Amino acid sequence: MERPEPGLRFVAVEQNDVSVIPANEASWDDLQTVFGRGGAAKCQCQRVKLGDRAWFDTGIEERAHRLREETDCGHPEAEDTSGLVAYLDGEPVGWVAVEPRVAYRRLRGSPVPWAGRNEDPEDPDVWAIVCFAVRAGYRGRGITRPLARAAADYARERGAKAVEGYPMIPRPGQNVTWGEMNVGSRTTFLAAGFREVSRPTTRRVVMRLELG
């Protein structure tokens, strides 16, 4: 199967042979290949969109349907999408969810983005990177770093004044599962130029990149 080429509206990121493109320029099959059969396939990146209660009340097929509509995979002519897909040597290997912060219902009910900060939850000009998924067999290769850079560039191109991430900070010696790290690591965001602005909990940090 021929892999998609980056579209004209977005400059692909190249790092260590990784190319990142908007999800609507990728195929649905490629995105599902990245998700595999684990937690990402179960979630379909919907828990942060729907909030916990609605997510638990929604089946996997409905979650997948929602994501397919949000990404518009396979339609490069679409004006908007909700994430980006990474390729390595033509193979789909990674995903990052990025949209205006107001699009993520679960963030509204979480103290993480708001504690100790004077932020307007309704500000449409602040975007958020809320989830990474890296295909099994490709983890530990730094795939999230070009994804984070590309997500920031994508937000900037669409008029965002800032973009945030909410990564986890493992305790020294703590064995953290991949599923827990779907929010990314602090080092991933630092490598993409983000700076730390708050530590609302012992395990989470708010990272922000000003784009204006």
Phi and psi restraints in degrees (value plus and minus 20) as a CYANA .aco file:
   2 GLU   PHI     -96.6   -56.6
   2 GLU   PSI     112.2   152.2
   3 ARG   PHI    -104.3   -64.3
   3 ARG   PSI     128.7   168.7
   4 PRO   PHI     -89.0   -49.0
   4 PRO   PSI     129.9   169.9
   5 GLU   PHI    -117.0   -77.0
   5 GLU   PSI     132.6   172.6
   6 PRO   PHI     -78.3   -38.3
   6 PRO   PSI     122.6   162.6
   7 GLY   PHI    -100.8   -60.8
   7 GLY   PSI     152.8   192.8
   8 LEU   PHI     -95.2   -55.2
   8 LEU   PSI     -41.4    -1.4
   9 ARG   PHI    -104.9   -64.9
   9 ARG   PSI     -24.8    15.2
  10 PHE   PHI    -167.1  -127.1
  10 PHE   PSI     110.2   150.2
  11 VAL   PHI    -104.9   -64.9
  11 VAL   PSI      98.1   138.1
  12 ALA   PHI     -86.3   -46.3
  12 ALA   PSI     128.6   168.6
  13 VAL   PHI    -113.8   -73.8
  13 VAL   PSI     111.0   151.0
  14 GLU   PHI    -137.4   -97.4
  14 GLU   PSI      99.7   139.7
  15 GLN   PHI    -170.4  -130.4
  15 GLN   PSI     101.4   141.4
  16 ASN   PHI      32.4    72.4
  16 ASN   PSI      24.1    64.1
  17 ASP   PHI      47.4    87.4
  17 ASP   PSI      -2.7    37.3
  18 VAL   PHI    -116.8   -76.8
  18 VAL   PSI     109.0   149.0
  19 SER   PHI    -133.2   -93.2
  19 SER   PSI     118.3   158.3
  20 VAL   PHI    -142.6  -102.6
  20 VAL   PSI     109.7   149.7
  21 ILE   PHI    -152.4  -112.4
  21 ILE   PSI     136.9   176.9
  22 PRO   PHI     -79.3   -39.3
  22 PRO   PSI     125.6   165.6
  23 ALA   PHI     -81.3   -41.3
  23 ALA   PSI     -49.9    -9.9
  24 ASN   PHI     -88.6   -48.6
  24 ASN   PSI     -37.2     2.8
  25 GLU   PHI    -110.6   -70.6
  25 GLU   PSI     -27.2    12.8
  26 ALA   PHI    -117.1   -77.1
  26 ALA   PSI     143.2   183.2
  27 SER   PHI    -107.1   -67.1
  27 SER   PSI     136.4   176.4
  28 TRP   PHI     -81.9   -41.9
  28 TRP   PSI     -59.3   -19.3
  29 ASP   PHI     -81.2   -41.2
  29 ASP   PSI     -59.0   -19.0
  30 ASP   PHI     -84.7   -44.7
  30 ASP   PSI     -62.3   -22.3
  31 LEU   PHI     -83.8   -43.8
  31 LEU   PSI     -62.2   -22.2
  32 GLN   PHI     -88.3   -48.3
  32 GLN   PSI     -48.7    -8.7
  33 THR   PHI     -84.2   -44.2
  33 THR   PSI     -60.1   -20.1
  34 VAL   PHI     -81.7   -41.7
  34 VAL   PSI     -64.4   -24.4
  35 PHE   PHI     -87.2   -47.2
  35 PHE   PSI     -52.6   -12.6
  36 GLY   PHI      46.6    86.6
  36 GLY   PSI    -159.7  -119.7
  37 ARG   PHI    -140.3  -100.3
  37 ARG   PSI     -11.9    28.1
  38 GLY   PHI    -114.3   -74.3
  38 GLY   PSI    -164.2  -124.2
  39 GLY   PHI     -83.0   -43.0
  39 GLY   PSI     -55.8   -15.8
  40 ALA   PHI     -84.2   -44.2
  40 ALA   PSI     -58.8   -18.8
  41 ALA   PHI     -86.8   -46.8
  41 ALA   PSI     -54.5   -14.5
  42 LYS   PHI     -90.9   -50.9
  42 LYS   PSI     -61.1   -21.1
  43 CYS   PHI     -99.2   -59.2
  43 CYS   PSI     -59.6   -19.6
  44 GLN   PHI      35.3    75.3
  44 GLN   PSI      10.9    50.9
  45 CYS   PHI      34.8    74.8
  45 CYS   PSI      17.8    57.8
  46 GLN   PHI    -129.7   -89.7
  46 GLN   PSI     -37.0     3.0
  47 ARG   PHI     -83.4   -43.4
  47 ARG   PSI     -62.3   -22.3
  48 VAL   PHI     -92.6   -52.6
  48 VAL   PSI     -44.4    -4.4
  49 LYS   PHI     -97.5   -57.5
  49 LYS   PSI     -63.3   -23.3
  50 LEU   PHI    -111.4   -71.4
  50 LEU   PSI     -46.8    -6.8
  51 GLY   PHI      68.9   108.9
  51 GLY   PSI     138.6   178.6
  52 ASP   PHI     -79.6   -39.6
  52 ASP   PSI     -69.0   -29.0
  53 ARG   PHI     -82.4   -42.4
  53 ARG   PSI     -69.1   -29.1
  54 ALA   PHI     -86.4   -46.4
  54 ALA   PSI     -54.8   -14.8
  55 TRP   PHI     -83.6   -43.6
  55 TRP   PSI     -65.8   -25.8
  56 PHE   PHI     -84.9   -44.9
  56 PHE   PSI     -46.9    -6.9
  57 ASP   PHI    -106.7   -66.7
  57 ASP   PSI     -19.6    20.4
  58 THR   PHI    -133.1   -93.1
  58 THR   PSI     111.6   151.6
  59 GLY   PHI     -96.1   -56.1
  59 GLY   PSI     146.7   186.7
  60 ILE   PHI     -82.2   -42.2
  60 ILE   PSI     -60.0   -20.0
  61 GLU   PHI     -82.4   -42.4
  61 GLU   PSI     -60.9   -20.9
  62 GLU   PHI     -88.1   -48.1
  62 GLU   PSI     -59.1   -19.1
  63 ARG   PHI     -80.7   -40.7
  63 ARG   PSI     -64.6   -24.6
  64 ALA   PHI     -83.6   -43.6
  64 ALA   PSI     -59.4   -19.4
  65 HIS   PHI     -82.0   -42.0
  65 HIS   PSI     -62.4   -22.4
  66 ARG   PHI     -83.0   -43.0
  66 ARG   PSI     -64.5   -24.5
  67 LEU   PHI     -84.6   -44.6
  67 LEU   PSI     -58.9   -18.9
  68 ARG   PHI     -83.1   -43.1
  68 ARG   PSI     -58.8   -18.8
  69 GLU   PHI     -88.0   -48.0
  69 GLU   PSI     -59.6   -19.6
  70 GLU   PHI     -88.1   -48.1
  70 GLU   PSI     -59.2   -19.2
  71 THR   PHI    -103.1   -63.1
  71 THR   PSI     -51.5   -11.5
  72 ASP   PHI      36.8    76.8
  72 ASP   PSI      21.0    61.0
  73 CYS   PHI     -74.3   -34.3
  73 CYS   PSI     121.3   161.3
  74 GLY   PHI      63.0   103.0
  74 GLY   PSI     -12.7    27.3
  75 HIS   PHI    -147.3  -107.3
  75 HIS   PSI      58.0    98.0
  76 PRO   PHI     -82.8   -42.8
  76 PRO   PSI     -36.4     3.6
  77 GLU   PHI    -100.3   -60.3
  77 GLU   PSI     -29.9    10.1
  78 ALA   PHI     -83.9   -43.9
  78 ALA   PSI     124.5   164.5
  79 GLU   PHI     -99.3   -59.3
  79 GLU   PSI     -48.4    -8.4
  80 ASP   PHI    -153.8  -113.8
  80 ASP   PSI     137.4   177.4
  81 THR   PHI    -171.8  -131.8
  81 THR   PSI     156.8   196.8
  82 SER   PHI    -137.7   -97.7
  82 SER   PSI      -9.1    30.9
  83 GLY   PHI    -196.0  -156.0
  83 GLY   PSI    -196.3  -156.3
  84 LEU   PHI    -151.9  -111.9
  84 LEU   PSI     132.5   172.5
  85 VAL   PHI    -141.6  -101.6
  85 VAL   PSI     116.2   156.2
  86 ALA   PHI    -123.7   -83.7
  86 ALA   PSI     123.4   163.4
  87 TYR   PHI    -144.1  -104.1
  87 TYR   PSI     122.2   162.2
  88 LEU   PHI    -147.2  -107.2
  88 LEU   PSI      97.1   137.1
  89 ASP   PHI      32.3    72.3
  89 ASP   PSI      19.4    59.4
  90 GLY   PHI      63.7   103.7
  90 GLY   PSI     -23.6    16.4
  91 GLU   PHI    -120.4   -80.4
  91 GLU   PSI     115.3   155.3
  92 PRO   PHI     -89.5   -49.5
  92 PRO   PSI     105.1   145.1
  93 VAL   PHI    -150.0  -110.0
  93 VAL   PSI     -35.3     4.7
  94 GLY   PHI    -174.8  -134.8
  94 GLY   PSI     141.3   181.3
  95 TRP   PHI    -162.3  -122.3
  95 TRP   PSI     123.9   163.9
  96 VAL   PHI    -157.0  -117.0
  96 VAL   PSI     114.8   154.8
  97 ALA   PHI    -114.8   -74.8
  97 ALA   PSI     105.1   145.1
  98 VAL   PHI    -165.8  -125.8
  98 VAL   PSI     108.8   148.8
  99 GLU   PHI    -177.9  -137.9
  99 GLU   PSI     153.5   193.5
 100 PRO   PHI     -74.8   -34.8
 100 PRO   PSI     119.7   159.7
 101 ARG   PHI     -76.2   -36.2
 101 ARG   PSI     -52.6   -12.6
 102 VAL   PHI     -85.0   -45.0
 102 VAL   PSI     -35.4     4.6
 103 ALA   PHI     -96.9   -56.9
 103 ALA   PSI     -32.6     7.4
 104 TYR   PHI    -126.0   -86.0
 104 TYR   PSI      80.4   120.4
 105 ARG   PHI     -81.7   -41.7
 105 ARG   PSI     -56.8   -16.8
 106 ARG   PHI     -85.7   -45.7
 106 ARG   PSI     -49.8    -9.8
 107 LEU   PHI     -84.6   -44.6
 107 LEU   PSI     -53.1   -13.1
 108 ARG   PHI     -82.7   -42.7
 108 ARG   PSI     -55.9   -15.9
 109 GLY   PHI    -112.7   -72.7
 109 GLY   PSI     -17.4    22.6
 110 SER   PHI    -119.8   -79.8
 110 SER   PSI     122.4   162.4
 111 PRO   PHI     -95.6   -55.6
 111 PRO   PSI     -35.6     4.4
 112 VAL   PHI     -77.0   -37.0
 112 VAL   PSI     -71.5   -31.5
 113 PRO   PHI     -92.6   -52.6
 113 PRO   PSI     -36.4     3.6
 114 TRP   PHI    -135.1   -95.1
 114 TRP   PSI     -44.6    -4.6
 115 ALA   PHI     -79.5   -39.5
 115 ALA   PSI     105.8   145.8
 116 GLY   PHI      51.0    91.0
 116 GLY   PSI      -4.5    35.5
 117 ARG   PHI    -150.0  -110.0
 117 ARG   PSI     131.7   171.7
 118 ASN   PHI    -120.7   -80.7
 118 ASN   PSI      56.2    96.2
 119 GLU   PHI    -134.7   -94.7
 119 GLU   PSI     121.3   161.3
 120 ASP   PHI    -111.2   -71.2
 120 ASP   PSI      89.9   129.9
 121 PRO   PHI     -80.8   -40.8
 121 PRO   PSI     -37.3     2.7
 122 GLU   PHI    -115.3   -75.3
 122 GLU   PSI     -15.7    24.3
 123 ASP   PHI     -90.3   -50.3
 123 ASP   PSI      91.3   131.3
 124 PRO   PHI     -97.5   -57.5
 124 PRO   PSI     -28.9    11.1
 125 ASP   PHI    -111.1   -71.1
 125 ASP   PSI     -24.7    15.3
 126 VAL   PHI    -120.1   -80.1
 126 VAL   PSI     102.8   142.8
 127 TRP   PHI    -120.1   -80.1
 127 TRP   PSI     146.5   186.5
 128 ALA   PHI    -159.2  -119.2
 128 ALA   PSI     118.9   158.9
 129 ILE   PHI    -120.1   -80.1
 129 ILE   PSI      92.1   132.1
 130 VAL   PHI    -133.1   -93.1
 130 VAL   PSI     -35.1     4.9
 131 CYS   PHI    -177.0  -137.0
 131 CYS   PSI     117.7   157.7
 132 PHE   PHI    -138.8   -98.8
 132 PHE   PSI     126.3   166.3
 133 ALA   PHI    -155.7  -115.7
 133 ALA   PSI     110.7   150.7
 134 VAL   PHI    -141.8  -101.8
 134 VAL   PSI     111.0   151.0
 135 ARG   PHI     -79.5   -39.5
 135 ARG   PSI     118.1   158.1
 136 ALA   PHI     -75.3   -35.3
 136 ALA   PSI     115.1   155.1
 137 GLY   PHI      78.1   118.1
 137 GLY   PSI     -32.1     7.9
 138 TYR   PHI    -141.1  -101.1
 138 TYR   PSI     -14.9    25.1
 139 ARG   PHI     -96.0   -56.0
 139 ARG   PSI     133.4   173.4
 140 GLY   PHI      62.5   102.5
 140 GLY   PSI     -10.0    30.0
 141 ARG   PHI    -127.3   -87.3
 141 ARG   PSI     -11.1    28.9
 142 GLY   PHI      57.9    97.9
 142 GLY   PSI       2.7    42.7
 143 ILE   PHI     -83.0   -43.0
 143 ILE   PSI     -52.1   -12.1
 144 THR   PHI     -88.5   -48.5
 144 THR   PSI     -43.3    -3.3
 145 ARG   PHI     -88.9   -48.9
 145 ARG   PSI     -70.6   -30.6
 146 PRO   PHI     -85.7   -45.7
 146 PRO   PSI     -48.5    -8.5
 147 LEU   PHI     -84.4   -44.4
 147 LEU   PSI     -63.3   -23.3
 148 ALA   PHI     -84.7   -44.7
 148 ALA   PSI     -62.6   -22.6
 149 ARG   PHI     -82.5   -42.5
 149 ARG   PSI     -64.1   -24.1
 150 ALA   PHI     -85.3   -45.3
 150 ALA   PSI     -58.6   -18.6
 151 ALA   PHI     -83.2   -43.2
 151 ALA   PSI     -61.2   -21.2
 152 ALA   PHI     -84.3   -44.3
 152 ALA   PSI     -62.6   -22.6
 153 ASP   PHI     -83.7   -43.7
 153 ASP   PSI     -59.7   -19.7
 154 TYR   PHI     -83.5   -43.5
 154 TYR   PSI     -63.0   -23.0
 155 ALA   PHI     -84.6   -44.6
 155 ALA   PSI     -62.3   -22.3
 156 ARG   PHI     -81.0   -41.0
 156 ARG   PSI     -63.3   -23.3
 157 GLU   PHI     -82.5   -42.5
 157 GLU   PSI     -46.3    -6.3
 158 ARG   PHI    -119.3   -79.3
 158 ARG   PSI      -2.1    37.9
 159 GLY   PHI      71.4   111.4
 159 GLY   PSI     -12.0    28.0
 160 ALA   PHI     -84.7   -44.7
 160 ALA   PSI     122.5   162.5
 161 LYS   PHI    -111.2   -71.2
 161 LYS   PSI     -39.0     1.0
 162 ALA   PHI    -181.4  -141.4
 162 ALA   PSI     138.4   178.4
 163 VAL   PHI    -156.4  -116.4
 163 VAL   PSI     119.4   159.4
 164 GLU   PHI    -140.7  -100.7
 164 GLU   PSI     139.5   179.5
 165 GLY   PHI    -158.4  -118.4
 165 GLY   PSI     138.3   178.3
 166 TYR   PHI    -151.5  -111.5
 166 TYR   PSI      42.9    82.9
 167 PRO   PHI     -92.3   -52.3
 167 PRO   PSI     144.5   184.5
 168 MET   PHI    -114.6   -74.6
 168 MET   PSI     124.5   164.5
 169 ILE   PHI    -133.5   -93.5
 169 ILE   PSI      84.6   124.6
 170 PRO   PHI     -86.1   -46.1
 170 PRO   PSI     125.4   165.4
 171 ARG   PHI     -90.6   -50.6
 171 ARG   PSI     134.1   174.1
 172 PRO   PHI     -75.7   -35.7
 172 PRO   PSI     106.8   146.8
 173 GLY   PHI      60.4   100.4
 173 GLY   PSI     -21.1    18.9
 174 GLN   PHI     -96.1   -56.1
 174 GLN   PSI     114.3   154.3
 175 ASN   PHI    -112.3   -72.3
 175 ASN   PSI      83.2   123.2
 176 VAL   PHI    -121.8   -81.8
 176 VAL   PSI     109.2   149.2
 177 THR   PHI     -92.8   -52.8
 177 THR   PSI     137.9   177.9
 178 TRP   PHI     -78.9   -38.9
 178 TRP   PSI     -59.4   -19.4
 179 GLY   PHI     -79.4   -39.4
 179 GLY   PSI     -55.5   -15.5
 180 GLU   PHI     -89.8   -49.8
 180 GLU   PSI     -44.9    -4.9
 181 MET   PHI    -113.3   -73.3
 181 MET   PSI      -4.1    35.9
 182 ASN   PHI     -83.7   -43.7
 182 ASN   PSI     -37.6     2.4
 183 VAL   PHI    -101.1   -61.1
 183 VAL   PSI     -25.7    14.3
 184 GLY   PHI      74.9   114.9
 184 GLY   PSI     151.5   191.5
 185 SER   PHI    -130.8   -90.8
 185 SER   PSI     138.8   178.8
 186 ARG   PHI     -79.5   -39.5
 186 ARG   PSI     -59.5   -19.5
 187 THR   PHI     -86.0   -46.0
 187 THR   PSI     -52.8   -12.8
 188 THR   PHI     -80.2   -40.2
 188 THR   PSI     -65.9   -25.9
 189 PHE   PHI     -92.8   -52.8
 189 PHE   PSI     -56.6   -16.6
 190 LEU   PHI     -80.7   -40.7
 190 LEU   PSI     -62.3   -22.3
 191 ALA   PHI     -84.5   -44.5
 191 ALA   PSI     -43.5    -3.5
 192 ALA   PHI    -113.1   -73.1
 192 ALA   PSI     -14.1    25.9
 193 GLY   PHI      75.0   115.0
 193 GLY   PSI     -15.5    24.5
 194 PHE   PHI     -95.7   -55.7
 194 PHE   PSI     137.7   177.7
 195 ARG   PHI    -145.0  -105.0
 195 ARG   PSI     132.4   172.4
 196 GLU   PHI     -95.5   -55.5
 196 GLU   PSI     111.6   151.6
 197 VAL   PHI    -137.1   -97.1
 197 VAL   PSI     -40.0     0.0
 198 SER   PHI    -186.1  -146.1
 198 SER   PSI     141.1   181.1
 199 ARG   PHI    -146.8  -106.8
 199 ARG   PSI      67.2   107.2
 200 PRO   PHI     -91.2   -51.2
 200 PRO   PSI     -43.6    -3.6
 201 THR   PHI    -158.3  -118.3
 201 THR   PSI     153.8   193.8
 202 THR   PHI     -91.0   -51.0
 202 THR   PSI     -37.7     2.3
 203 ARG   PHI    -135.6   -95.6
 203 ARG   PSI     -23.7    16.3
 204 ARG   PHI    -148.6  -108.6
 204 ARG   PSI     128.6   168.6
 205 VAL   PHI    -154.4  -114.4
 205 VAL   PSI     125.9   165.9
 206 VAL   PHI    -118.8   -78.8
 206 VAL   PSI     103.5   143.5
 207 MET   PHI    -132.6   -92.6
 207 MET   PSI     121.8   161.8
 208 ARG   PHI    -162.4  -122.4
 208 ARG   PSI     123.0   163.0
 209 LEU   PHI    -145.0  -105.0
 209 LEU   PSI      98.9   138.9
 210 GLU   PHI     -98.5   -58.5
 210 GLU   PSI     113.3   153.3
 211 LEU   PHI    -133.3   -93.3
 211 LEU   PSI     -36.3     3.7
